[in-house]
Amino acid sequence: MIPDSVVIERIVITSLGTVPIRLMFMPLAHASQRWEVFATLSKGGLLFIPRSSEFLFDDLKAVKPTDIMATPRVWQELYHMFTTELDQ
């Protein structure tokens, strides 16, 4: 879980560039998620698990991932949450 008051500093290594920061959306049973975990950790990156789908936008704001890999369902959920925020 990510606390509401999370403070994350981006780690920059001059020879390697920015270390990957990722928010894990999919279960570890998914092959793509396991690969993402391996690839991120092998580069010295940081992994975070969202609290739940209702806090997804808040967790994205807190973590500020360097890239996002997700299934179409997650993209639909993000789009729905985004358009709901715009309507308010």
Contacts in CASP RR format, 6 or more apart in sequence:
PFRMAT RR
TARGET T0000
AUTHOR 0000-0000-0000
METHOD contacts of the structure
MODEL  1
MIPDSVVIERIVITSLGTVPIRLMFMPLAHASQRWEVFATLSKGGLLFIP
RSSEFLFDDLKAVKPTDIMATPRVWQELYHMFTTELDQ
1 49 0 8 1.000
1 51 0 8 1.000
2 48 0 8 1.000
2 49 0 8 1.000
2 50 0 8 1.000
2 51 0 8 1.000
2 59 0 8 1.000
2 62 0 8 1.000
2 63 0 8 1.000
4 58 0 8 1.000
4 62 0 8 1.000
6 62 0 8 1.000
6 63 0 8 1.000
8 21 0 8 1.000
8 46 0 8 1.000
8 62 0 8 1.000
8 63 0 8 1.000
8 64 0 8 1.000
10 18 0 8 1.000
10 19 0 8 1.000
10 21 0 8 1.000
10 64 0 8 1.000
11 18 0 8 1.000
11 19 0 8 1.000
11 45 0 8 1.000
11 46 0 8 1.000
12 18 0 8 1.000
12 19 0 8 1.000
13 19 0 8 1.000
16 43 0 8 1.000
18 66 0 8 1.000
19 43 0 8 1.000
19 44 0 8 1.000
19 45 0 8 1.000
19 46 0 8 1.000
19 66 0 8 1.000
20 39 0 8 1.000
20 40 0 8 1.000
20 43 0 8 1.000
20 44 0 8 1.000
20 45 0 8 1.000
20 46 0 8 1.000
20 66 0 8 1.000
20 67 0 8 1.000
21 45 0 8 1.000
21 46 0 8 1.000
21 48 0 8 1.000
21 63 0 8 1.000
21 64 0 8 1.000
21 65 0 8 1.000
21 66 0 8 1.000
22 36 0 8 1.000
22 40 0 8 1.000
22 45 0 8 1.000
22 46 0 8 1.000
22 47 0 8 1.000
22 48 0 8 1.000
22 65 0 8 1.000
22 66 0 8 1.000
22 67 0 8 1.000
22 68 0 8 1.000
22 69 0 8 1.000
23 48 0 8 1.000
23 49 0 8 1.000
23 50 0 8 1.000
23 59 0 8 1.000
23 60 0 8 1.000
23 63 0 8 1.000
23 65 0 8 1.000
23 68 0 8 1.000
24 33 0 8 1.000
24 36 0 8 1.000
24 37 0 8 1.000
24 47 0 8 1.000
24 48 0 8 1.000
24 49 0 8 1.000
24 50 0 8 1.000
25 33 0 8 1.000
25 50 0 8 1.000
25 56 0 8 1.000
25 68 0 8 1.000
25 70 0 8 1.000
25 71 0 8 1.000
25 74 0 8 1.000
26 32 0 8 1.000
26 33 0 8 1.000
26 70 0 8 1.000
26 71 0 8 1.000
26 74 0 8 1.000
27 33 0 8 1.000
28 34 0 8 1.000
28 37 0 8 1.000
30 71 0 8 1.000
32 69 0 8 1.000
36 69 0 8 1.000
37 47 0 8 1.000
40 46 0 8 1.000
40 47 0 8 1.000
41 47 0 8 1.000
48 59 0 8 1.000
48 63 0 8 1.000
48 65 0 8 1.000
50 56 0 8 1.000
50 59 0 8 1.000
51 58 0 8 1.000
51 59 0 8 1.000
53 77 0 8 1.000
56 77 0 8 1.000
56 78 0 8 1.000
56 81 0 8 1.000
57 78 0 8 1.000
57 81 0 8 1.000
57 82 0 8 1.000
57 85 0 8 1.000
70 78 0 8 1.000
END
